Amino acid sequence: QVQLVESGGGLVQAGGSLRLSCANSGRTFISAAMGWFRQAPGKEREIVAAISRNSESTYYADSVKGRFTISRDNAKNTVYLQMNSLKPEDTAVYYCAAGTTRQSTNYAPRSRYEYPYWGQGTQVTVSA
């Protein structure tokens, strides 16, 4: 069973930083592309960043380019999202997601429909 657990969310002032972590703590480790998504109240869930299985490919939403960095440590079964220069509009529940082993090693999926495994989410609130 694949189990993804996010941590690191919280309340931060605008301009501040947070680092989110997503650990695969289930019995089955999924060696796959990983993504971070977010969903604000009343809005659709949207991609924030994605990283391929071999870390060679990454994708960032335009709204976070230059401020957020996705990375992974396969030895620790963990993916990270470093968030700097946070803005109030970054406020949302952040979810990590895992792709499948059928996806190419250097592919970083952008669509939520390409991710069958999801964590429960962690709240990020940025105050003005």
MOQUI-V83710 format. One record per residue. RES is the residue in one letter. PSI is psi in whole degrees, -180 to 180 (NA if undefined). D_FIRST is the distance of its C-alpha to the first C-alpha in Angstrom with 2 decimals. Layout:
RES:PSI:D_FIRST + RES:PSI:D_FIRST
This chain:
Q:131:0.00 + V:126:3.79 + Q:121:6.31 + L:130:9.89 + V:117:12.84 + E:153:16.35 + S:166:19.53 + G:-5:23.18 + G:172:24.47 + G:-166:27.79 + L:131:31.40 + V:152:33.55 + Q:156:36.97 + A:137:37.69 + G:-12:38.03 + G:-175:35.57 + S:153:32.31 + L:153:28.73 + R:120:25.80 + L:145:22.31 + S:150:19.33 + C:114:15.67 + A:137:13.43 + N:103:9.94 + S:8:9.27 + G:177:5.67 + R:-29:5.63 + T:118:5.22 + F:129:8.13 + I:114:9.19 + S:95:12.92 + A:173:14.30 + A:151:16.87 + M:149:16.42 + G:155:18.47 + W:131:19.97 + F:166:21.26 + R:154:23.45 + Q:118:24.85 + A:158:28.17 + P:129:29.57 + G:6:30.92 + K:162:29.63 + E:154:27.10 + R:132:23.96 + E:152:25.12 + I:139:24.02 + V:-52:25.14 + A:157:24.11 + A:154:21.91 + I:139:21.59 + S:169:20.96 + R:-38:18.81 + N:8:22.03 + S:4:23.37 + E:-23:26.51 + S:136:26.20 + T:159:25.94 + Y:141:26.81 + Y:140:28.28 + A:148:29.55 + D:-35:33.32 + S:-17:33.31 + V:-3:31.56 + K:134:32.98 + G:-10:34.79 + R:-34:33.25 + F:150:29.49 + T:127:27.82 + I:141:24.25 + S:168:23.17 + R:152:20.29 + D:98:20.02 + N:-28:17.69 + A:-28:18.66 + K:3:17.29 + N:41:14.23 + T:141:16.09 + V:146:17.93 + Y:156:21.10 + L:106:23.52 + Q:123:27.02 + M:115:29.12 + N:164:32.88 + S:49:35.89 + L:146:33.93 + K:157:35.64 + P:-33:35.59 + E:-6:34.21 + D:-6:31.01 + T:125:30.25 + A:172:27.00 + V:128:23.44 + Y:132:21.53 + Y:141:17.99 + C:155:15.96 + A:150:14.02 + A:141:12.42 + G:-150:13.86 + T:162:13.14 + T:-11:14.26 + R:-17:17.05 + Q:149:18.78 + S:147:21.62 + T:-33:21.35 + N:27:23.96 + Y:130:22.99 + A:97:22.32 + P:147:21.50 + R:-20:23.50 + S:140:22.47 + R:-22:19.75 + Y:-8:19.26 + E:3:18.04 + Y:107:14.95 + P:-15:12.13 + Y:135:9.89 + W:148:11.83 + G:180:12.54 + Q:-16:14.82 + G:153:17.90 + T:137:20.71 + Q:132:24.35 + V:124:26.96 + T:125:30.55 + V:118:33.51 + S:149:36.90 + A:NA:40.07
